[in-house]
């Protein structure tokens, strides 16, 4: 059973930074696509950032480009999302995802970690 556990969420003021982490377990194979998705209050879940083990390519939502950086280590058992210059619109529950289809969705999800950005 694939298990993804997020950590690092919290509350910050506009312009602040947070670093999210995801620990994966329950699988021995490597997912090519892993990433972060978020769901803001009253909005649908959206892809934030994904990374591909093969080639190391990354993709980001237009709203976070230049501010967020995704990275992975330990054969995709560990995933990070460095978030800088946070804005109120970044507020939401952030989910770690494995076996994603780019920014469109994924097959496996963590329980999520809350990120709140106040102005």
PyMOL commands that set and color helices and strands:
alter all, ss='L'
color gray80, all
select helices_A, chain A and resi 88-90
alter helices_A, ss='H'
color red, helices_A
select strands_A, chain A and resi 3-7+10-13+18-25+33-39+46-52+58-60+68-73+78-83+92-100+106-109+113-118
alter strands_A, ss='S'
color yellow, strands_A
deselect
rebuild
show_as cartoon
